[in-house]
Amino acid sequence: MPHIEVPGGLPGIIGAFAFRPETAKPLRDLAEVLLRGPSSLTCAERETIAAFVSARNDCHFCHASHRAAAAHHPGGTYELVDAVRSDYRSAPVSLKLKALLNIAAKVQEGGRRVTAEDVAAARTEGATDLEIHDAVLIAAAFCMYNRYVDGLATSTPTDPRVYDEMGEGMARQGYAGLR
C-alpha cells in the first residue's frame, strides 16, 4: 500500500510526479536529456543502463518500464535487456557497453567504487568522456529515481502489458511530458 495518496491512484513515479509537479519537471527533464538527448550512445543502450541499475536496486516499476522502453527503441529487444540483467559480461552487447555497464554497476554499489582502471577499460573499448559521464549520471539518477518510487511504496502494476504500453510511450514521446 502506498505511503501517501497520489492523484488518481497513478502508478510508480507517475503518481509521485502528479503529487508534486514542481519537483517532477526537473526530474522528467533530466531523464529526457540522459535517455533521449543527443548522444553517441543509442537510446536503447541508455535505457538498458537505466533498466540494469533499476534491477540491481530491486525497483520493479523502474526496471519493468525502462526495460520496455529499451525494447521499443531501435536496436533494443526484451531479450537483450534480459541478457544484460542476467549477466552483462556475457550479454550480446558491445564491449564498450559492457565496460559502461561495469561502471554503472559500481556506481549503483557506491560512487567511490568506480576506479581509474574501470574508466581506462571503458576508454580502451572506445567510450568517450561524455559516454562515461552519462553512464555514471544515468546510474546515479536511477538510484535516486528507484529510491523515490520505492521509498513512497508507490503502486506497482503486475501486468507486463502495462509496462509494455508505458515503455512504448516513453520511447515514442519521451519524458518531458510524462504525467
C-alpha positions as CSV (number, residue, x, y, z in Angstrom):
1,M,0.0,0.0,0.0
2,P,1.4,3.4,-1.0
3,H,2.7,5.6,1.9
4,I,0.9,8.7,0.5
5,E,-2.2,9.1,-1.6
6,V,-1.4,10.3,-5.1
7,P,-3.9,11.9,-7.6
8,G,-5.8,9.3,-9.5
9,G,-4.0,6.4,-7.9
10,L,-1.4,6.6,-10.6
11,P,1.4,4.0,-10.5
12,G,5.1,4.4,-9.8
13,I,6.9,7.6,-10.5
14,I,3.9,8.9,-12.5
15,G,1.9,9.1,-9.2
16,A,4.8,10.7,-7.4
17,F,5.2,13.3,-10.2
18,A,1.4,14.0,-10.0
19,F,1.6,14.5,-6.3
20,R,4.3,17.2,-6.6
21,P,4.5,18.6,-10.2
22,E,7.0,21.3,-9.3
23,T,9.6,18.7,-8.4
24,A,8.5,16.4,-11.2
25,K,9.5,18.8,-14.0
26,P,13.3,18.8,-13.3
27,L,13.3,15.1,-12.8
28,R,11.5,14.5,-16.1
29,D,13.8,16.9,-17.9
30,L,16.8,15.1,-16.5
31,A,15.5,11.7,-17.7
32,E,14.8,13.3,-21.1
33,V,18.3,14.6,-21.5
34,L,20.0,11.5,-20.2
35,L,17.9,8.9,-22.0
36,R,16.8,10.6,-25.2
37,G,19.0,13.7,-25.7
38,P,21.9,13.9,-28.2
39,S,24.5,11.2,-27.5
40,S,26.7,8.7,-29.3
41,L,25.0,6.0,-27.1
42,T,21.7,4.9,-28.6
43,C,18.5,5.5,-26.7
44,A,18.2,1.7,-26.3
45,E,21.7,1.5,-24.8
46,R,20.9,4.3,-22.3
47,E,17.5,2.8,-21.4
48,T,19.3,-0.6,-20.9
49,I,21.7,1.1,-18.4
50,A,18.6,2.5,-16.6
51,A,16.8,-0.8,-16.5
52,F,20.0,-2.6,-15.4
53,V,20.6,-0.2,-12.4
54,S,16.9,-0.4,-11.5
55,A,17.0,-4.2,-11.5
56,R,20.1,-4.1,-9.2
57,N,18.2,-1.8,-6.9
58,D,15.2,-4.2,-7.0
59,C,12.9,-1.5,-8.2
60,H,10.3,-3.4,-10.2
61,F,8.4,-0.4,-11.5
62,C,11.5,1.4,-12.9
63,H,13.1,-1.9,-14.2
64,A,10.0,-3.0,-16.0
65,S,9.2,0.4,-17.5
66,H,12.7,1.1,-18.7
67,R,13.2,-2.5,-19.9
68,A,10.1,-1.9,-22.1
69,A,11.4,1.5,-23.3
70,A,14.7,-0.1,-24.3
71,A,12.9,-2.8,-26.2
72,H,10.8,-0.3,-28.1
73,H,13.8,1.7,-29.3
74,P,15.6,0.7,-32.5
75,G,18.3,-1.8,-31.6
76,G,16.6,-2.9,-28.4
77,T,14.7,-6.0,-27.5
78,Y,13.4,-7.6,-24.3
79,E,15.8,-10.5,-24.8
80,L,18.8,-8.2,-25.0
81,V,17.8,-6.2,-21.8
82,D,17.1,-9.5,-20.0
83,A,20.5,-10.9,-21.1
84,V,22.2,-7.7,-19.6
85,R,20.2,-8.1,-16.4
86,S,21.2,-11.8,-16.1
87,D,24.9,-11.3,-16.8
88,Y,26.0,-8.2,-18.6
89,R,29.5,-9.6,-19.1
90,S,28.2,-12.3,-21.4
91,A,25.3,-10.4,-22.9
92,P,25.4,-9.9,-26.7
93,V,26.3,-6.2,-26.4
94,S,29.4,-4.3,-27.4
95,L,32.5,-4.4,-25.3
96,K,32.1,-0.6,-24.8
97,L,28.6,-1.1,-23.4
98,K,29.8,-3.9,-21.2
99,A,32.5,-1.5,-19.8
100,L,29.9,1.2,-19.2
101,L,27.6,-1.3,-17.5
102,N,30.5,-2.2,-15.3
103,I,30.9,1.4,-14.3
104,A,27.1,1.7,-13.8
105,A,27.2,-1.3,-11.5
106,K,29.9,0.2,-9.4
107,V,28.0,3.5,-9.1
108,Q,24.9,1.6,-8.0
109,E,27.0,0.0,-5.2
110,G,28.6,3.3,-4.3
111,G,30.2,6.0,-6.4
112,R,33.6,5.6,-4.9
113,R,33.8,2.0,-6.1
114,V,34.4,3.3,-9.7
115,T,38.2,3.1,-10.2
116,A,40.6,4.6,-12.6
117,E,41.0,1.1,-14.1
118,D,37.3,0.9,-14.8
119,V,37.4,4.2,-16.6
120,A,40.6,3.2,-18.5
121,A,38.9,-0.1,-19.5
122,A,35.9,1.8,-20.9
123,R,38.2,4.1,-22.8
124,T,40.1,1.1,-24.2
125,E,36.8,-0.1,-25.6
126,G,36.1,3.2,-27.3
127,A,34.0,5.0,-24.6
128,T,34.3,8.8,-24.7
129,D,34.4,11.0,-21.7
130,L,30.8,12.1,-22.4
131,E,29.7,8.4,-22.5
132,I,31.5,7.7,-19.3
133,H,29.9,10.8,-17.7
134,D,26.5,9.8,-18.9
135,A,26.8,6.2,-17.7
136,V,27.7,7.5,-14.3
137,L,24.9,10.0,-14.2
138,I,22.3,7.6,-15.5
139,A,23.3,5.1,-12.8
140,A,23.3,7.8,-10.1
141,A,20.0,9.3,-11.3
142,F,18.3,5.9,-11.4
143,C,19.5,5.1,-7.8
144,M,17.6,8.3,-6.9
145,Y,14.5,7.6,-9.1
146,N,14.4,4.0,-7.7
147,R,14.5,5.1,-4.1
148,Y,11.9,7.8,-4.8
149,V,9.5,5.2,-6.3
150,D,10.1,2.6,-3.6
151,G,10.5,5.0,-0.7
152,L,7.0,6.1,-1.2
153,A,5.8,2.5,-1.8
154,T,4.1,3.7,-5.0
155,S,1.6,1.5,-6.7
156,T,3.3,-1.1,-8.9
157,P,1.3,-2.8,-11.6
158,T,1.9,-6.6,-12.0
159,D,0.6,-6.9,-15.6
160,P,3.5,-6.9,-18.1
161,R,1.3,-5.3,-20.7
162,V,1.0,-2.1,-18.6
163,Y,4.8,-1.8,-18.8
164,D,4.9,-2.6,-22.5
165,E,2.5,0.2,-23.2
166,M,4.3,2.5,-20.9
167,G,7.7,1.7,-22.4
168,E,6.3,2.2,-25.9
169,G,5.1,5.7,-24.9
170,M,8.3,6.6,-23.3
171,A,10.3,5.5,-26.4
172,R,7.9,7.4,-28.7
173,Q,7.1,10.5,-26.7
174,G,9.9,10.8,-24.1
175,Y,9.9,12.1,-20.6
176,A,9.4,15.8,-20.7
177,G,5.6,15.4,-21.0
178,L,5.4,12.3,-18.8
179,R,2.4,12.8,-16.5
